[in-house]
């Protein structure tokens, strides 16, 4: 998964190629959009909720057992 979006107050979305870091937000030339159009915000909110609902709690032992770079099988 490589989603990059923010939903605020369930009424607007920011999405695009921008990394949410100081460099990505202030220094890089990134593409992004900000909109409050319901036909766009709705699907993003739905995707966030789907991801949130499918998540699980990961304990510290599981995190430290992963190889460098955080990628496991």
C-alpha positions in Angstrom: 0.0 0.0 0.0 1.3 3.4 -0.8 -1.7 5.7 -0.2 -1.0 9.4 0.3 -4.1 11.2 1.4 -5.5 13.2 4.2 -9.2 13.5 5.1 -10.1 16.4 7.4 -13.4 16.6 9.2 -14.9 14.2 6.7 -15.4 17.2 4.4 -12.2 17.7 2.4 -9.3 15.6 1.0 -5.7 16.3 0.1 -4.1 13.8 -2.1 -1.3 13.5 -4.6 2.4 12.5 -4.9 3.5 14.7 -2.0 5.3 13.2 0.9 4.0 14.5 4.2 7.4 15.7 5.4 8.9 19.1 5.7 10.9 18.6 2.5 8.0 17.2 0.6 5.7 20.0 1.7 8.1 22.9 1.4 11.0 22.2 -0.9 10.0 19.5 -3.4 8.0 20.1 -6.6 5.1 17.7 -5.8 1.7 17.3 -7.3 -1.4 17.4 -5.1 -5.0 18.5 -5.0 -7.2 19.7 -2.2 -10.9 19.5 -2.7 -14.2 19.5 -0.8 -16.2 18.0 -3.6 -18.4 15.3 -2.1 -18.0 13.0 -5.2 -14.2 12.9 -4.5 -14.2 13.1 -0.7 -16.7 10.2 -0.3 -14.6 7.5 -1.9 -11.4 8.6 -0.1 -13.3 8.5 3.2 -14.6 5.1 2.3 -11.1 3.8 1.5 -9.7 5.2 4.8 -12.5 3.5 6.8 -12.0 0.2 4.9 -8.2 0.3 5.7 -8.8 1.3 9.3 -11.4 -1.4 9.8 -9.1 -4.1 8.3 -6.1 -3.1 10.5 -4.9 -4.8 13.6 -2.8 -3.9 16.6 0.9 -4.8 16.2 2.9 -5.4 19.4 6.5 -4.2 19.8 8.0 -7.7 19.6 6.5 -8.1 16.1 7.9 -4.8 14.9 11.4 -5.6 16.2 11.3 -9.0 14.5 11.0 -7.5 11.0 14.1 -7.2 8.8 15.8 -3.9 8.1 13.6 -1.7 6.0 10.4 -3.0 7.6 9.6 -5.4 4.8 8.7 -8.9 5.7 7.0 -11.8 3.9 
